[in-house]
Amino acid sequence: MKVTLKLTRVGMTMEEATIVRWAKRPGDTFAKGEVLYEIETEKVTQEVEAPGTGTLVEILAPEGSDIAVGDNVCVVDTDSPH
């Protein structure tokens, strides 16, 4: 099932972040807990882990993009049957 992942708030005051690096490319598979991408806020740089297993289908926020909390980051195809 294709799912769009959104930028989630990592700190209480975080409103936006910059996509610093993508650890996966479209077509790459990943397991739960693997790093998908890295973000930078005004206070911290943090790796964002995959919430489950699947395949990265499309990157919607390329490296260097400034995005707001709740914005779409990527599309994944999950291994979940529902």
N, CA, C and O atoms as a Tinker XYZ file with bonds, in Angstrom:
   328  protein
     1  N      0.842000   -1.174000    0.000000    73     2
     2  CA     0.000000    0.000000    0.000000    64     1     3
     3  C      0.894000    1.248000    0.000000    63     2     4     5
     4  O      1.809000    1.362000    0.816000    81     3
     5  N      0.624000    2.171000   -0.913000    73     3     6
     6  CA     1.409000    3.405000   -0.974000    64     5     7
     7  C      0.937000    4.375000    0.097000    63     6     8     9
     8  O     -0.259000    4.595000    0.286000    81     7
     9  N      1.917000    4.948000    0.792000    73     7    10
    10  CA     1.650000    5.870000    1.892000    64     9    11
    11  C      2.565000    7.078000    1.741000    63    10    12    13
    12  O      3.742000    6.933000    1.412000    81    11
    13  N      2.025000    8.269000    1.979000    73    11    14
    14  CA     2.834000    9.486000    1.964000    64    13    15
    15  C      3.274000    9.790000    3.390000    63    14    16    17
    16  O      2.444000    9.938000    4.287000    81    15
    17  N      4.602000    9.883000    3.595000    73    15    18
    18  CA     5.129000   10.228000    4.917000    64    17    19
    19  C      5.266000   11.737000    5.013000    63    18    20    21
    20  O      5.680000   12.395000    4.059000    81    19
    21  N      4.916000   12.277000    6.164000    73    19    22
    22  CA     4.968000   13.721000    6.410000    64    21    23
    23  C      6.063000   14.035000    7.430000    63    22    24    25
    24  O      6.462000   13.170000    8.210000    81    23
    25  N      6.539000   15.268000    7.417000    73    23    26
    26  CA     7.519000   15.700000    8.412000    64    25    27
    27  C      6.821000   15.816000    9.759000    63    26    28    29
    28  O      5.854000   16.564000    9.906000    81    27
    29  N      7.313000   15.080000   10.727000    73    27    30
    30  CA     6.738000   15.140000   12.067000    64    29    31
    31  C      7.588000   16.018000   12.975000    63    30    32    33
    32  O      8.786000   16.192000   12.750000    81    31
    33  N      6.972000   16.549000   13.973000    73    31    34
    34  CA     7.643000   17.428000   14.934000    64    33    35
    35  C      8.579000   16.598000   15.810000    63    34    36    37
    36  O      8.159000   15.619000   16.428000    81    35
    37  N      9.856000   17.000000   15.857000    73    35    38
    38  CA    10.819000   16.278000   16.693000    64    37    39
    39  C     11.058000   16.989000   18.014000    63    38    40    41
    40  O     11.444000   16.356000   18.997000    81    39
    41  N     10.839000   18.266000   18.048000    73    39    42
    42  CA    10.975000   19.042000   19.276000    64    41    43
    43  C      9.726000   19.876000   19.479000    63    42    44    45
    44  O      8.980000   20.132000   18.535000    81    43
    45  N      9.503000   20.296000   20.705000    73    43    46
    46  CA     8.271000   21.032000   21.017000    64    45    47
    47  C      8.118000   22.318000   20.210000    63    46    48    49
    48  O      6.999000   22.707000   19.874000    81    47
    49  N      9.224000   22.976000   19.898000    73    47    50
    50  CA     9.138000   24.263000   19.197000    64    49    51
    51  C      9.429000   24.156000   17.704000    63    50    52    53
    52  O      9.423000   25.166000   17.000000    81    51
    53  N      9.683000   22.952000   17.217000    73    51    54
    54  CA    10.030000   22.776000   15.800000    64    53    55
    55  C      8.845000   23.100000   14.904000    63    54    56    57
    56  O      7.754000   22.559000   15.083000    81    55
    57  N      9.063000   23.979000   13.946000    73    55    58
    58  CA     8.039000   24.335000   12.969000    64    57    59
    59  C      8.451000   23.952000   11.548000    63    58    60    61
    60  O      7.598000   23.740000   10.686000    81    59
    61  N      9.769000   23.865000   11.307000    73    59    62
    62  CA    10.267000   23.498000    9.988000    64    61    63
    63  C     11.641000   22.853000   10.115000    63    62    64    65
    64  O     12.270000   22.900000   11.172000    81    63
    65  N     12.095000   22.252000    9.020000    73    63    66
    66  CA    13.403000   21.610000    8.996000    64    65    67
    67  C     13.921000   21.622000    7.564000    63    66    68    69
    68  O     13.174000   21.867000    6.617000    81    67
    69  N     15.205000   21.353000    7.428000    73    67    70
    70  CA    15.839000   21.225000    6.124000    64    69    71
    71  C     16.204000   19.761000    5.921000    63    70    72    73
    72  O     16.769000   19.131000    6.815000    81    71
    73  N     15.888000   19.223000    4.762000    73    71    74
    74  CA    16.317000   17.865000    4.432000    64    73    75
    75  C     17.802000   17.953000    4.095000    63    74    76    77
    76  O     18.189000   18.574000    3.105000    81    75
    77  N     18.624000   17.328000    4.923000    73    75    78
    78  CA    20.073000   17.405000    4.743000    64    77    79
    79  C     20.564000   16.305000    3.809000    63    78    80    81
    80  O     21.375000   16.555000    2.916000    81    79
    81  N     20.067000   15.077000    4.020000    73    79    82
    82  CA    20.585000   13.938000    3.264000    64    81    83
    83  C     19.535000   12.837000    3.202000    63    82    84    85
    84  O     18.839000   12.567000    4.181000    81    83
    85  N     19.433000   12.212000    2.047000    73    83    86
    86  CA    18.604000   11.024000    1.893000    64    85    87
    87  C     19.508000    9.807000    1.987000    63    86    88    89
    88  O     20.498000    9.713000    1.263000    81    87
    89  N     19.177000    8.872000    2.875000    73    87    90
    90  CA    19.952000    7.641000    3.035000    64    89    91
    91  C     19.476000    6.566000    2.056000    63    90    92    93
    92  O     20.202000    5.611000    1.779000    81    91
    93  N     18.270000    6.721000    1.541000    73    91    94
    94  CA    17.686000    5.779000    0.585000    64    93    95
    95  C     17.323000    6.531000   -0.682000    63    94    96    97
    96  O     17.087000    7.739000   -0.659000    81    95
    97  N     17.281000    5.803000   -1.783000    73    95    98
    98  CA    16.891000    6.348000   -3.084000    64    97    99
    99  C     15.633000    5.629000   -3.561000    63    98   100   101
   100  O     15.362000    4.518000   -3.107000    81    99
   101  N     14.861000    6.228000   -4.459000    73    99   102
   102  CA    13.682000    5.539000   -4.973000    64   101   103
   103  C     14.049000    4.146000   -5.495000    63   102   104   105
   104  O     15.018000    3.966000   -6.232000    81   103
   105  N     13.238000    3.173000   -5.082000    73   103   106
   106  CA    13.483000    1.780000   -5.445000    64   105   107
   107  C     14.184000    0.996000   -4.353000    63   106   108   109
   108  O     14.146000   -0.234000   -4.349000    81   107
   109  N     14.834000    1.706000   -3.411000    73   107   110
   110  CA    15.512000    1.033000   -2.293000    64   109   111
   111  C     14.486000    0.500000   -1.299000    63   110   112   113
   112  O     13.471000    1.144000   -1.031000    81   111
   113  N     14.762000   -0.674000   -0.762000    73   111   114
   114  CA    13.923000   -1.227000    0.291000    64   113   115
   115  C     14.503000   -0.825000    1.642000    63   114   116   117
   116  O     15.675000   -0.463000    1.742000    81   115
   117  N     13.671000   -0.893000    2.678000    73   115   118
   118  CA    14.116000   -0.552000    4.022000    64   117   119
   119  C     13.345000   -1.383000    5.036000    63   118   120   121
   120  O     12.258000   -1.887000    4.755000    81   119
   121  N     13.927000   -1.514000    6.212000    73   119   122
   122  CA    13.290000   -2.207000    7.324000    64   121   123
   123  C     12.944000   -1.188000    8.401000    63   122   124   125
   124  O     13.519000   -0.101000    8.449000    81   123
   125  N     12.014000   -1.544000    9.252000    73   123   126
   126  CA    11.638000   -0.672000   10.354000    64   125   127
   127  C     12.888000   -0.306000   11.155000    63   126   128   129
   128  O     13.682000   -1.171000   11.524000    81   127
   129  N     13.044000    0.990000   11.414000    73   127   130
   130  CA    14.180000    1.474000   12.190000    64   129   131
   131  C     15.383000    1.903000   11.368000    63   130   132   133
   132  O     16.294000    2.540000   11.896000    81   131
   133  N     15.403000    1.564000   10.075000    73   131   134
   134  CA    16.500000    2.022000    9.221000    64   133   135
   135  C     16.339000    3.514000    8.951000    63   134   136   137
   136  O     15.221000    4.027000    8.906000    81   135
   137  N     17.446000    4.197000    8.773000    73   135   138
   138  CA    17.412000    5.634000    8.494000    64   137   139
   139  C     16.942000    5.861000    7.060000    63   138   140   141
   140  O     17.480000    5.282000    6.117000    81   139
   141  N     15.922000    6.721000    6.911000    73   139   142
   142  CA    15.437000    7.113000    5.585000    64   141   143
   143  C     16.099000    8.411000    5.131000    63   142   144   145
   144  O     16.576000    8.523000    4.002000    81   143
   145  N     16.117000    9.393000    6.039000    73   143   146
   146  CA    16.688000   10.695000    5.701000    64   145   147
   147  C     17.133000   11.409000    6.976000    63   146   148   149
   148  O     16.842000   10.970000    8.089000    81   147
   149  N     17.839000   12.511000    6.787000    73   147   150
   150  CA    18.358000   13.303000    7.906000    64   149   151
   151  C     17.846000   14.727000    7.765000    63   150   152   153
   152  O     17.867000   15.306000    6.679000    81   151
   153  N     17.379000   15.288000    8.892000    73   151   154
   154  CA    16.895000   16.668000    8.886000    64   153   155
   155  C     17.741000   17.530000    9.809000    63   154   156   157
   156  O     18.419000   17.037000   10.711000    81   155
   157  N     17.682000   18.830000    9.556000    73   155   158
   158  CA    18.369000   19.793000   10.406000    64   157   159
   159  C     17.364000   20.880000   10.786000    63   158   160   161
   160  O     16.692000   21.455000    9.930000    81   159
   161  N     17.279000   21.146000   12.090000    73   159   162
   162  CA    16.459000   22.253000   12.575000    64   161   163
   163  C     17.425000   23.288000   13.122000    63   162   164   165
   164  O     18.641000   23.111000   13.038000    81   163
   165  N     16.894000   24.365000   13.681000    73   163   166
   166  CA    17.804000   25.378000   14.218000    64   165   167
   167  C     18.548000   24.879000   15.453000    63   166   168   169
   168  O     19.538000   25.484000   15.866000    81   167
   169  N     18.080000   23.778000   16.047000    73   167   170
   170  CA    18.710000   23.277000   17.269000    64   169   171
   171  C     19.459000   21.958000   17.115000    63   170   172   173
   172  O     20.372000   21.682000   17.893000    81   171
   173  N     19.096000   21.132000   16.124000    73   171   174
   174  CA    19.656000   19.782000   16.076000    64   173   175
   175  C     19.623000   19.210000   14.660000    63   174   176   177
   176  O     18.798000   19.602000   13.835000    81   175
   177  N     20.531000   18.284000   14.399000    73   175   178
   178  CA    20.480000   17.465000   13.196000    64   177   179
   179  C     20.085000   16.075000   13.643000    63   178   180   181
   180  O     20.663000   15.535000   14.587000    81   179
   181  N     19.098000   15.487000   12.970000    73   179   182
   182  CA    18.573000   14.208000   13.429000    64   181   183
   183  C     18.256000   13.290000   12.258000    63   182   184   185
   184  O     17.788000   13.737000   11.211000    81   183
   185  N     18.518000   11.998000   12.449000    73   183   186
   186  CA    18.149000   10.999000   11.464000    64   185   187
   187  C     16.686000   10.611000   11.687000    63   186   188   189
   188  O     16.231000   10.498000   12.825000    81   187
   189  N     15.960000   10.410000   10.595000    73   187   190
   190  CA    14.558000    9.994000   10.675000    64   189   191
   191  C     14.487000    8.545000   10.217000    63   190   192   193
   192  O     14.903000    8.205000    9.109000    81   191
   193  N     13.955000    7.701000   11.087000    73   191   194
   194  CA    13.906000    6.270000   10.824000    64   193   195
   195  C     12.581000    5.868000   10.177000    63   194   196   197
   196  O     11.558000    6.532000   10.344000    81   195
   197  N     12.630000    4.772000    9.441000    73   195   198
   198  CA    11.436000    4.221000    8.803000    64   197   199
   199  C     10.481000    3.686000    9.863000    63   198   200   201
   200  O     10.904000    3.006000   10.797000    81   199
   201  N      9.198000    3.993000    9.719000    73   199   202
   202  CA     8.215000    3.517000   10.693000    64   201   203
   203  C      7.851000    2.040000   10.511000    63   202   204   205
   204  O      7.224000    1.443000   11.387000    81   203
   205  N      8.238000    1.457000    9.390000    73   203   206
   206  CA     7.931000    0.061000    9.099000    64   205   207
   207  C      8.796000   -0.401000    7.943000    63   206   208   209
   208  O      9.748000    0.285000    7.573000    81   207
   209  N      8.482000   -1.548000    7.366000    73   207   210
   210  CA     9.249000   -2.044000    6.226000    64   209   211
   211  C      8.563000   -1.649000    4.931000    63   210   212   213
   212  O      7.350000   -1.438000    4.898000    81   211
   213  N      9.349000   -1.551000    3.859000    73   211   214
   214  CA     8.772000   -1.201000    2.578000    64   213   215
   215  C      9.819000   -0.778000    1.570000    63   214   216   217
   216  O     10.997000   -1.118000    1.685000    81   215
   217  N      9.357000   -0.020000    0.570000    73   215   218
   218  CA    10.205000    0.463000   -0.515000    64   217   219
   219  C      9.964000    1.953000   -0.696000    63   218   220   221
   220  O      8.820000    2.407000   -0.676000    81   219
   221  N     11.035000    2.714000   -0.870000    73   219   222
   222  CA    10.900000    4.144000   -1.143000    64   221   223
   223  C     10.471000    4.298000   -2.605000    63   222   224   225
   224  O     11.173000    3.859000   -3.516000    81   223
   225  N      9.319000    4.921000   -2.816000    73   223   226
   226  CA     8.763000    5.075000   -4.170000    64   225   227
   227  C      9.175000    6.409000   -4.776000    63   226   228   229
   228  O      9.636000    6.464000   -5.916000    81   227
   229  N      9.007000    7.491000   -4.006000    73   227   230
   230  CA     9.264000    8.832000   -4.548000    64   229   231
   231  C      9.705000    9.775000   -3.442000    63   230   232   233
   232  O      9.149000    9.758000   -2.343000    81   231
   233  N     10.699000   10.594000   -3.731000    73   231   234
   234  CA    11.146000   11.647000   -2.812000    64   233   235
   235  C     10.414000   12.925000   -3.203000    63   234   236   237
   236  O     10.525000   13.380000   -4.342000    81   235
   237  N      9.667000   13.504000   -2.269000    73   235   238
   238  CA     8.896000   14.729000   -2.538000    64   237   239
   239  C      9.619000   15.976000   -2.038000    63   238   240   241
   240  O      9.318000   17.086000   -2.477000    81   239
   241  N     10.573000   15.799000   -1.119000    73   239   242
   242  CA    11.354000   16.917000   -0.573000    64   241   243
   243  C     12.835000   16.592000   -0.767000    63   242   244   245
   244  O     13.426000   15.902000    0.064000    81   243
   245  N     13.437000   17.076000   -1.845000    73   243   246
   246  CA    14.834000   16.754000   -2.121000    64   245   247
   247  C     15.799000   17.374000   -1.110000    63   246   248   249
   248  O     15.427000   18.267000   -0.347000    81   247
   249  N     17.035000   16.889000   -1.115000    73   247   250
   250  CA    18.063000   17.440000   -0.227000    64   249   251
   251  C     18.154000   18.947000   -0.433000    63   250   252   253
   252  O     18.135000   19.438000   -1.561000    81   251
   253  N     18.255000   19.672000    0.682000    73   251   254
   254  CA    18.322000   21.129000    0.643000    64   253   255
   255  C     16.974000   21.810000    0.784000    63   254   256   257
   256  O     16.911000   23.027000    0.951000    81   255
   257  N     15.884000   21.034000    0.718000    73   255   258
   258  CA    14.539000   21.605000    0.840000    64   257   259
   259  C     14.239000   22.022000    2.270000    63   258   260   261
   260  O     14.540000   21.293000    3.215000    81   259
   261  N     13.645000   23.195000    2.423000    73   259   262
   262  CA    13.117000   23.638000    3.715000    64   261   263
   263  C     11.636000   23.302000    3.700000    63   262   264   265
   264  O     10.896000   23.755000    2.826000    81   263
   265  N     11.203000   22.498000    4.679000    73   263   266
   266  CA     9.807000   22.082000    4.716000    64   265   267
   267  C      9.228000   22.291000    6.107000    63   266   268   269
   268  O      9.947000   22.265000    7.106000    81   267
   269  N      7.929000   22.496000    6.155000    73   267   270
   270  CA     7.227000   22.730000    7.416000    64   269   271
   271  C      6.729000   21.408000    7.993000    63   270   272   273
   272  O      6.542000   20.429000    7.271000    81   271
   273  N      6.520000   21.400000    9.296000    73   271   274
   274  CA     5.933000   20.251000    9.963000    64   273   275
   275  C      4.590000   19.953000    9.292000    63   274   276   277
   276  O      3.773000   20.855000    9.105000    81   275
   277  N      4.367000   18.699000    8.933000    73   275   278
   278  CA     3.137000   18.301000    8.265000    64   277   279
   279  C      3.234000   18.246000    6.752000    63   278   280   281
   280  O      2.348000   17.700000    6.094000    81   279
   281  N      4.319000   18.818000    6.181000    73   279   282
   282  CA     4.503000   18.747000    4.730000    64   281   283
   283  C      4.881000   17.326000    4.307000    63   282   284   285
   284  O      5.466000   16.574000    5.087000    81   283
   285  N      4.544000   16.970000    3.078000    73   283   286
   286  CA     4.891000   15.654000    2.537000    64   285   287
   287  C      6.391000   15.559000    2.283000    63   286   288   289
   288  O      7.006000   16.481000    1.747000    81   287
   289  N      6.966000   14.426000    2.680000    73   287   290
   290  CA     8.410000   14.200000    2.520000    64   289   291
   291  C      8.669000   13.171000    1.426000    63   290   292   293
   292  O      9.513000   13.388000    0.556000    81   291
   293  N      7.948000   12.051000    1.464000    73   291   294
   294  CA     8.175000   10.996000    0.486000    64   293   295
   295  C      6.972000   10.066000    0.408000    63   294   296   297
   296  O      6.071000   10.102000    1.246000    81   295
   297  N      6.989000    9.231000   -0.627000    73   295   298
   298  CA     5.967000    8.195000   -0.780000    64   297   299
   299  C      6.675000    6.850000   -0.635000    63   298   300   301
   300  O      7.719000    6.616000   -1.243000    81   299
   301  N      6.094000    5.974000    0.176000    73   299   302
   302  CA     6.639000    4.634000    0.360000    64   301   303
   303  C      5.567000    3.613000    0.035000    63   302   304   305
   304  O      4.372000    3.902000    0.097000    81   303
   305  N      6.005000    2.428000   -0.307000    73   303   306
   306  CA     5.098000    1.303000   -0.518000    64   305   307
   307  C      5.353000    0.349000    0.647000    63   306   308   309
   308  O      6.419000   -0.260000    0.736000    81   307
   309  N      4.382000    0.227000    1.525000    73   307   310
   310  CA     4.569000   -0.602000    2.711000    64   309   311
   311  C      4.276000   -2.053000    2.404000    63   310   312   313
   312  O      3.560000   -2.377000    1.457000    81   311
   313  N      4.841000   -2.918000    3.222000    73   311   314
   314  CA     4.615000   -4.356000    3.080000    64   313   315
   315  C      3.347000   -4.791000    3.758000    63   314   316   317
   316  O      3.017000   -5.977000    3.757000    81   315
   317  N      2.623000   -3.850000    4.341000    73   315   318
   318  CA     1.409000   -4.160000    5.084000    64   317   319
   319  C      0.283000   -4.557000    4.133000    63   318   320   321
   320  O      0.081000   -3.892000    3.117000    81   319
   321  N     -0.453000   -5.620000    4.437000    73   319   322
   322  CA    -1.547000   -6.010000    3.559000    64   321   323
   323  C     -2.788000   -5.151000    3.697000    63   322   324   325
   324  O     -3.737000   -5.347000    2.937000    81   323
   325  N     -2.833000   -4.185000    4.651000    73   323   326
   326  CA    -4.027000   -3.366000    4.807000    64   325   327
   327  C     -3.748000   -1.897000    4.725000    63   326   328
   328  O     -4.668000   -1.087000    4.840000    81   327
